[in-house]
Amino acid sequence: MMFSQAIVRLPAANFADGLTTVDLGRPSFALVLEQHQRYCQALESCGLSLTHLPADADFPDSTFVEDVAILTEHGAILTRPGAASRAGEVRSMQATLGRFYPELAEISAPGTVDGGDICEAGQHFIIGISLRTNHEGARQLGNWLEQRGYTWSTIDVREVPGILHLKSGIAYLGDGLDDNRMIAIDALVDEAALRPFELVQVSPSEDYAANCVRVNQHVIMPAGFPLLQASLSALGYAIIALDMSEFQKMDGGLSCLSLRL
Ligand code: CIR
């Protein structure tokens, strides 16, 4: 799948007041902005045109735009985020996505879905059941996907330590055609839903690096994870490595900073 556009949102000054489960210190706002800017430049260097949304201090986690919508080649659906403090992020994204999609579906109560739990892999989607995405949300999303010709499966990550979302632990590297690779952390490699894929395993010391994004001819990955970087380079991927330290402090990964279409 080739991407031509991405939607990003500038981090708000109160970014550090967002949700986190890790104890890595408080992010430096100056560094957050710098890392976000480099991330945007990386997407542009992969050929994408960006839609920049303004910072929204009502929602400190709102820079993690991936969580509020699922975009496919056959339409888009707004999620219903599992964290109460993030529920209101959906409305402003609705207005933005309305410019790209004539119709927008939506997950409804009692379903919850965070986009970080949804891994697109060509014509198949893997849905993570997590503290943010529940079975009802997965069912609604699965029905919507089936109506568009996609198949889906689930992985329950609730008992996997250190995993906020499914995509904290896996990333689809493929192009949906002749390349069917998936990055996966050790704790997930035996999942039945991953059997169809050729796995690139992440060493446990580099778990955070599992959240990569393939954007056209490049794989964007977090900097500072030499083992995974070497594995991906050896497989022939062109890598862009970005410092993500300040986003990591808030449980955020590379994929969650953009919606790609
Ligand atoms: C949250 O807990 O919701 C944010 N602090 C981080 C969300 C990261 N999103 C993602 O990995 N898709």
Residues whose N, C-alpha, C, O or C-beta is under 5 A from the ligand:
A	BS01	CIR	G18 L19 T20 D61 F64 E66 D67 G115 G116 H165 M250 D251 G252 G253 C256
